[in-house]
Structure formats: structure tokens, C-alpha cells
Amino acid sequence: MSKHTEMDKDAAARIQSAAARDQESDTAQSGFEPRAQSAADRHQNEEG
């Protein structure tokens, strides 16, 4: 079973940075950046 880690602002920033560095990467092509940011925002609001 894999470990589940909540998305946070730092993780979302790393994903966005990686996608910006390589526009041809799977991360950049998949559109995961906005979903990661949205998840981080939701997680922060739940804690908040």
C-alpha cells in the first residue's frame, strides 16, 4: 500500500517549477499543475 501525502503549497510549487523547466515533460503536458495548485488550496483551507 502506498503512503498518501496531502498536496501542500510547496509540493504544488515544485510541480509548477518542474513543468516550467521542461514544457515537453509528462507533467507539463498532462495539465497537472492547476490540479495540484487547486488541491493545495483546498488542503490549506481545510487546515485553516
N, CA, C and O atoms as CSV, one atom per row, in Angstrom:
chain,resi,resn,atom,element,x,y,z
A,1,MET,N,N,0.849,-1.171,0.000
A,1,MET,CA,C,0.000,0.000,0.000
A,1,MET,C,C,0.898,1.238,0.000
A,1,MET,O,O,1.898,1.275,0.717
A,2,SER,N,N,0.556,2.230,-0.782
A,2,SER,CA,C,1.384,3.426,-0.864
A,2,SER,C,C,1.004,4.435,0.209
A,2,SER,O,O,-0.118,4.444,0.717
A,3,LYS,N,N,1.946,5.260,0.529
A,3,LYS,CA,C,1.727,6.308,1.523
A,3,LYS,C,C,1.002,7.464,0.851
A,3,LYS,O,O,1.376,7.883,-0.245
A,4,HIS,N,N,-0.024,7.976,1.498
A,4,HIS,CA,C,-0.789,9.103,0.965
A,4,HIS,C,C,-0.315,10.380,1.641
A,4,HIS,O,O,-0.339,10.478,2.868
A,5,THR,N,N,0.109,11.341,0.864
A,5,THR,CA,C,0.559,12.613,1.389
A,5,THR,C,C,-0.305,13.709,0.795
A,5,THR,O,O,-0.491,13.769,-0.421
A,6,GLU,N,N,-0.830,14.569,1.641
A,6,GLU,CA,C,-1.657,15.672,1.165
A,6,GLU,C,C,-0.813,16.646,0.342
A,6,GLU,O,O,0.361,16.867,0.637
A,7,MET,N,N,-1.418,17.218,-0.681
A,7,MET,CA,C,-0.758,18.220,-1.507
A,7,MET,C,C,-0.661,19.514,-0.701
A,7,MET,O,O,-1.652,19.977,-0.135
A,8,ASP,N,N,0.537,20.091,-0.653
A,8,ASP,CA,C,0.687,21.376,0.018
A,8,ASP,C,C,1.258,22.393,-0.968
A,8,ASP,O,O,1.581,22.054,-2.106
A,9,LYS,N,N,1.375,23.621,-0.526
A,9,LYS,CA,C,1.838,24.704,-1.406
A,9,LYS,C,C,3.249,24.443,-1.932
A,9,LYS,O,O,3.544,24.745,-3.089
A,10,ASP,N,N,4.115,23.888,-1.096
A,10,ASP,CA,C,5.485,23.604,-1.528
A,10,ASP,C,C,5.506,22.549,-2.638
A,10,ASP,O,O,6.238,22.682,-3.619
A,11,ALA,N,N,4.702,21.510,-2.471
A,11,ALA,CA,C,4.645,20.458,-3.488
A,11,ALA,C,C,4.083,21.009,-4.793
A,11,ALA,O,O,4.590,20.696,-5.870
A,12,ALA,N,N,3.045,21.823,-4.699
A,12,ALA,CA,C,2.458,22.418,-5.907
A,12,ALA,C,C,3.487,23.309,-6.609
A,12,ALA,O,O,3.570,23.310,-7.837
A,13,ALA,N,N,4.260,24.057,-5.846
A,13,ALA,CA,C,5.288,24.920,-6.421
A,13,ALA,C,C,6.371,24.092,-7.119
A,13,ALA,O,O,6.852,24.477,-8.184
A,14,ARG,N,N,6.755,22.962,-6.528
A,14,ARG,CA,C,7.753,22.090,-7.167
A,14,ARG,C,C,7.225,21.533,-8.490
A,14,ARG,O,O,7.962,21.448,-9.472
A,15,ILE,N,N,5.963,21.161,-8.510
A,15,ILE,CA,C,5.355,20.631,-9.735
A,15,ILE,C,C,5.325,21.710,-10.813
A,15,ILE,O,O,5.666,21.449,-11.966
A,16,GLN,N,N,4.918,22.916,-10.437
A,16,GLN,CA,C,4.865,24.010,-11.399
A,16,GLN,C,C,6.254,24.350,-11.931
A,16,GLN,O,O,6.420,24.623,-13.120
A,17,SER,N,N,7.238,24.332,-11.054
A,17,SER,CA,C,8.608,24.628,-11.458
A,17,SER,C,C,9.138,23.573,-12.426
A,17,SER,O,O,9.774,23.902,-13.427
A,18,ALA,N,N,8.874,22.313,-12.122
A,18,ALA,CA,C,9.329,21.231,-12.993
A,18,ALA,C,C,8.678,21.327,-14.367
A,18,ALA,O,O,9.338,21.109,-15.383
A,19,ALA,N,N,7.408,21.646,-14.403
A,19,ALA,CA,C,6.703,21.768,-15.675
A,19,ALA,C,C,7.226,22.963,-16.469
A,19,ALA,O,O,7.323,22.898,-17.695
A,20,ALA,N,N,7.558,24.041,-15.784
A,20,ALA,CA,C,8.084,25.227,-16.462
A,20,ALA,C,C,9.474,24.970,-17.044
A,20,ALA,O,O,9.814,25.496,-18.104
A,21,ARG,N,N,10.282,24.153,-16.343
A,21,ARG,CA,C,11.634,23.842,-16.834
A,21,ARG,C,C,11.604,22.994,-18.090
A,21,ARG,O,O,12.461,23.139,-18.961
A,22,ASP,N,N,10.617,22.104,-18.190
A,22,ASP,CA,C,10.558,21.187,-19.334
A,22,ASP,C,C,9.120,21.121,-19.852
A,22,ASP,O,O,8.305,20.332,-19.373
A,23,GLN,N,N,8.836,21.952,-20.823
A,23,GLN,CA,C,7.478,22.049,-21.370
A,23,GLN,C,C,7.027,20.765,-22.065
A,23,GLN,O,O,5.833,20.570,-22.290
A,24,GLU,N,N,7.965,19.900,-22.401
A,24,GLU,CA,C,7.627,18.644,-23.074
A,24,GLU,C,C,7.453,17.479,-22.098
A,24,GLU,O,O,7.160,16.360,-22.519
A,25,SER,N,N,7.629,17.729,-20.818
A,25,SER,CA,C,7.527,16.651,-19.823
A,25,SER,C,C,6.083,16.178,-19.687
A,25,SER,O,O,5.140,16.875,-20.063
A,26,ASP,N,N,5.939,14.981,-19.140
A,26,ASP,CA,C,4.600,14.440,-18.900
A,26,ASP,C,C,3.812,15.353,-17.964
A,26,ASP,O,O,2.610,15.543,-18.145
A,27,THR,N,N,4.485,15.914,-16.969
A,27,THR,CA,C,3.812,16.797,-16.012
A,27,THR,C,C,3.258,18.029,-16.713
A,27,THR,O,O,2.111,18.414,-16.485
A,28,ALA,N,N,4.066,18.644,-17.561
A,28,ALA,CA,C,3.624,19.840,-18.271
A,28,ALA,C,C,2.507,19.510,-19.259
A,28,ALA,O,O,1.551,20.273,-19.397
A,29,GLN,N,N,2.625,18.396,-19.932
A,29,GLN,CA,C,1.658,18.017,-20.954
A,29,GLN,C,C,0.319,17.563,-20.365
A,29,GLN,O,O,-0.719,17.676,-21.019
A,30,SER,N,N,0.342,17.056,-19.149
A,30,SER,CA,C,-0.870,16.472,-18.569
A,30,SER,C,C,-1.833,17.499,-17.994
A,30,SER,O,O,-3.005,17.191,-17.776
A,31,GLY,N,N,-1.362,18.707,-17.748
A,31,GLY,CA,C,-2.218,19.705,-17.124
A,31,GLY,C,C,-2.358,19.496,-15.624
A,31,GLY,O,O,-3.335,19.939,-15.019
A,32,PHE,N,N,-1.383,18.822,-15.023
A,32,PHE,CA,C,-1.444,18.520,-13.601
A,32,PHE,C,C,-1.184,19.748,-12.737
A,32,PHE,O,O,-1.604,19.787,-11.580
A,33,GLU,N,N,-0.503,20.743,-13.275
A,33,GLU,CA,C,-0.152,21.932,-12.486
A,33,GLU,C,C,-1.365,22.601,-11.837
A,33,GLU,O,O,-1.363,22.803,-10.623
A,34,PRO,N,N,-2.393,22.946,-12.601
A,34,PRO,CA,C,-3.538,23.608,-11.959
A,34,PRO,C,C,-4.281,22.704,-10.973
A,34,PRO,O,O,-4.831,23.182,-9.981
A,35,ARG,N,N,-4.295,21.406,-11.247
A,35,ARG,CA,C,-4.953,20.482,-10.313
A,35,ARG,C,C,-4.166,20.400,-9.006
A,35,ARG,O,O,-4.751,20.331,-7.926
A,36,ALA,N,N,-2.843,20.409,-9.110
A,36,ALA,CA,C,-2.009,20.374,-7.908
A,36,ALA,C,C,-2.216,21.638,-7.087
A,36,ALA,O,O,-2.328,21.575,-5.862
A,37,GLN,N,N,-2.266,22.782,-7.754
A,37,GLN,CA,C,-2.481,24.045,-7.050
A,37,GLN,C,C,-3.847,24.065,-6.378
A,37,GLN,O,O,-3.979,24.527,-5.245
A,38,SER,N,N,-4.849,23.569,-7.067
A,38,SER,CA,C,-6.199,23.517,-6.510
A,38,SER,C,C,-6.248,22.616,-5.272
A,38,SER,O,O,-6.867,22.958,-4.264
A,39,ALA,N,N,-5.593,21.476,-5.365
A,39,ALA,CA,C,-5.557,20.557,-4.224
A,39,ALA,C,C,-4.831,21.188,-3.044
A,39,ALA,O,O,-5.258,21.034,-1.900
A,40,ALA,N,N,-3.750,21.891,-3.309
A,40,ALA,CA,C,-3.012,22.573,-2.228
A,40,ALA,C,C,-3.882,23.644,-1.590
A,40,ALA,O,O,-3.881,23.794,-0.368
A,41,ASP,N,N,-4.620,24.385,-2.395
A,41,ASP,CA,C,-5.515,25.410,-1.866
A,41,ASP,C,C,-6.604,24.780,-0.980
A,41,ASP,O,O,-6.895,25.282,0.106
A,42,ARG,N,N,-7.191,23.691,-1.449
A,42,ARG,CA,C,-8.222,23.006,-0.663
A,42,ARG,C,C,-7.643,22.504,0.659
A,42,ARG,O,O,-8.255,22.663,1.715
A,43,HIS,N,N,-6.470,21.903,0.587
A,43,HIS,CA,C,-5.836,21.363,1.791
A,43,HIS,C,C,-5.547,22.473,2.795
A,43,HIS,O,O,-5.769,22.296,3.993
A,44,GLN,N,N,-5.056,23.610,2.321
A,44,GLN,CA,C,-4.752,24.728,3.204
A,44,GLN,C,C,-6.044,25.253,3.842
A,44,GLN,O,O,-6.051,25.589,5.026
A,45,ASN,N,N,-7.127,25.327,3.077
A,45,ASN,CA,C,-8.390,25.820,3.611
A,45,ASN,C,C,-8.964,24.869,4.653
A,45,ASN,O,O,-9.594,25.308,5.615
A,46,GLU,N,N,-8.752,23.574,4.467
A,46,GLU,CA,C,-9.247,22.594,5.438
A,46,GLU,C,C,-8.518,22.695,6.764
A,46,GLU,O,O,-9.101,22.487,7.828
A,47,GLU,N,N,-7.223,23.021,6.683
A,47,GLU,CA,C,-6.417,23.156,7.901
A,47,GLU,C,C,-6.686,24.476,8.602
A,47,GLU,O,O,-6.609,24.578,9.826
A,48,GLY,N,N,-7.003,25.483,7.802
A,48,GLY,CA,C,-7.047,26.794,8.182
A,48,GLY,C,C,-7.745,27.546,9.082
A,48,GLY,O,O,-7.531,28.755,9.175
